Structures are given as C-alpha cells and as structure tokens.
Amino acid sequence: MNTLFALLHIDGFAWPWLLLAVVLPWLAYRLLPARAQDGDALRVPWYARLHTLEGGLVASAPTRGFPWLAWLAWSLLCVAAARPQQLGPPVAPLQAGRDLMLAVDLSASMGEEDMQLGGRAVDRLTAAKAVLADFLDRRAGDRVGLIVFGDRAFALTPLTLDRDSVRQQLDGTAVGLAGRATALGDAVALATKRLQIQRAQQRVLIVLTDGVNTAGVLAPDKAAQIAHDAGVRIHTIAFGGDGSTVSVFGFRLPLGGGGDEVDEAGLQRIANATGGHFFRARDTEALAGIYAEIDRLEPVRRHGQVVRPKIECYPWPLGAAVILGVLAVLLRRRDR
C-alpha cells in the first residue's frame, strides 16, 4: 500500500528514459528462440495417460509461459532506476546579506587634488572610486544601490545584486555632474525613500561627502530624523584633506582655504541619530580602512528565493522489486 501511495503521488522522474527497459524481457521472450529442452531419458507410450491421472503422478514439464511475477519485479526495478521524485513543501533558505545604499558627493569640492593614489596626486572623487570599487568586490550576496548628489540628489541604480552595474555607473560619474553644491539632506531623504520598502533590519545607508550642506530643500538633521523613523541606519564618512594643493617644482603644496571645511559635527549628528557610525578619512588608506570596518558589520539574515526540494521515492519500488524477485525465485524452486 505504501508503494502504491508513493507511486500515485510522484511528480516526475529524474531519468524517465529508463522506463523503456520495462519491455526488454517481453521482447527477449518474443524474439529470441526458445532454449532446446534436454531429451527424454525414457519414452513410454502411456506417459500421457499417467499425466492425466488425478493428483498428477508425473510432474509436468516446464512450459514456455511468461513469468509474470518476475516481470512485475523487473518493472518495479525499472521504475526505481528512473528515480521517481516528489516535490517537498516550499522552503525559503536563509541567506546572509545586507541591502545598502551608497550616497556619493559629486560637488565641486570633490575635484580637489589632495589625494594620493598609486604614487600620484588625484582628485577626491577618483580616489573614492578606487576605494569603492574594492568595497563593491567584497559585497557578494549584498544588494547595493547608488545615489549621487550635488545641487540635487539622483538615484543612479536601485538595489541590485548586479555589482558590476553599480561599479559601471560609479565609474561614469564626474565632478559637477549633479551640480556644484552639496544637497546632503536631499540625498539622505532620497535614500530613505528607496530603502523604506526593505525590511527594517536591512536599511543601511553609507554617505561619502567632503563638504557641508549648501543646497537642497531638506536640512540634514531633519532628513536624519526621517531616516531614523523609517529604520534606516546611516554611516557617514567625511572625506578629504585640508584643502587644495598646487605643484611647485614637482612638490605638491597645500593652499589654504581651497575648499569648504567638512561638517564633521553635522555628519556625527546624522550617524548618532540613526544608530550608525561616523568616520573621518583624510587619505585613501584611511578611507579603505573605514570601508573595511563597515564590511565587518554584522550581516542581516534574510529569506532567499522559495524553492521546493525534490524528494527521492525510489526506495519503495526498489524494495517491492526485491521482495517480488525473491518470491519468484522461491516459487520456481518449489515447482521444480
């Protein structure tokens, strides 16, 4: 009964072509010549009459009939070899990962060439791109989105597992692309809006800026309060040196007042208001260390794609085939 129940509720076979082997014994029986019987040891004219006596004094010679019990065992063996399977209940495996947005400042001050990369002086945005590219390489399993801001904030990529797309969009940015001012509050608000559809434990925003809020319609402190109410955790990074530089006889000398002073206190308030961390990076080494620190933050476990595992059902027909096969052998020996 259990065998019949399992076979009636299968959802398919892993190797269905093996079911064709069911007809092999029948084909052999029909197409191959019968095995020649041994000659009689003694021929008597009254053999047929003795055979018809009540009780059968003489055992009948084996006939060329098809062994149905053995064929049934063979059929079940073929069914087991085809691997019948059932679909189990839906399962959503847990996956470790985070959903995070990157907000990158593209204001004019990001063009200050006070960073060192590979032994040469580069602007802040170029240095930030290099460090962010390495950060994205370690984001396997995370969904990452990208927001840039200047006079206004723009979402370049939504949350996605395709980190190559995020990297390509980041590489295509340039200083002043979104304007020359710094709409920090608007960037936080836009990121919060994009993250609101995610689960509360997965709402993370990383803000990279080198200035103070000079544009936009929303103050950074107000945007931080909105982010807090939406369950968004913000990590802020104040990036940049102490001003612009100029080359004199191959040496780079700082120019005082070359750029806006970083609003470290404001960025600290944003991070504290949302349960995040504030970091200060004056060079690429410090920035890389900051992203490594963020990388060590405890990941959030979330449910992955729902799947239905396949349950193997071959033990039932295999067990029945073994039982019927043994029974067929025993009955054949008894008939002898």
C-alpha positions, 0 to 999 in steps of 0.5 A, a space after each residue: 500500500 505504501 508503494 502504491 501511495 508513493 507511486 500515485 503521488 510522484 511528480 516526475 522522474 529524474 531519468 524517465 528514459 529508463 522506463 523503456 527497459 520495462 519491455 526488454 524481457 517481453 521482447 527477449 521472450 518474443 524474439 529470441 528462440 526458445 532454449 532446446 529442452 534436454 531429451 527424454 531419458 525414457 519414452 513410454 507410450 502411456 506417459 500421457 495417460 499417467 499425466 492425466 491421472 488425478 493428483 498428477 503422478 508425473 510432474 509436468 514439464 516446464 512450459 514456455 509461459 511468461 513469468 509474470 511475477 518476475 516481470 512485475 519485479 523487473 518493472 518495479 526495478 525499472 521504475 526505481 532506476 528512473 528515480 521517481 521524485 516528489 516535490 517537498 513543501 516550499 522552503 525559503 533558505 536563509 541567506 546572509 546579506 545586507 541591502 545598502 545604499 551608497 550616497 556619493 558627493 559629486 560637488 565641486 569640492 570633490 575635484 580637489 587634488 589632495 589625494 594620493 593614489 598609486 604614487 600620484 596626486 588625484 582628485 577626491 572623487 577618483 580616489 573614492 572610486 578606487 576605494 569603492 570599487 574594492 568595497 563593491 568586490 567584497 559585497 557578494 550576496 549584498 544588494 547595493 544601490 547608488 545615489 549621487 548628489 550635488 545641487 540635487 540628489 539622483 538615484 543612479 541604480 536601485 538595489 541590485 545584486 548586479 555589482 558590476 552595474 553599480 561599479 559601471 555607473 560609479 565609474 561614469 560619474 564626474 565632478 559637477 555632474 549633479 551640480 556644484 553644491 552639496 544637497 546632503 539632506 536631499 540625498 539622505 531623504 532620497 535614500 530613505 525613500 528607496 530603502 523604506 520598502 526593505 525590511 527594517 533590519 536591512 536599511 543601511 545607508 553609507 554617505 561619502 561627502 567632503 563638504 557641508 550642506 549648501 543646497 537642497 530643500 531638506 536640512 540634514 538633521 531633519 532628513 536624519 530624523 526621517 531616516 531614523 523613523 523609517 529604520 534606516 541606519 546611516 554611516 557617514 564618512 567625511 572625506 578629504 584633506 585640508 584643502 587644495 594643493 598646487 605643484 611647485 617644482 614637482 612638490 605638491 603644496 597645500 593652499 589654504 582655504 581651497 575648499 569648504 571645511 567638512 561638517 564633521 559635527 553635522 555628519 556625527 549628528 546624522 550617524 548618532 541619530 540613526 544608530 550608525 557610525 561616523 568616520 573621518 578619512 583624510 587619505 585613501 588608506 584611511 578611507 579603505 580602512 573605514 570601508 573595511 570596518 563597515 564590511 565587518 558589520 554584522 550581516 542581516 539574515 534574510 529569506 532567499 528565493 522559495 524553492 521546493 526540494 525534490 524528494 527521492 521515492 525510489 526506495 519503495 519500488 526498489 524494495 517491492 522489486 526485491 521482495 517480488 524477485 525473491 518470491 519468484 525465485 522461491 516459487 520456481 524452486 518449489 515447482 521444480 
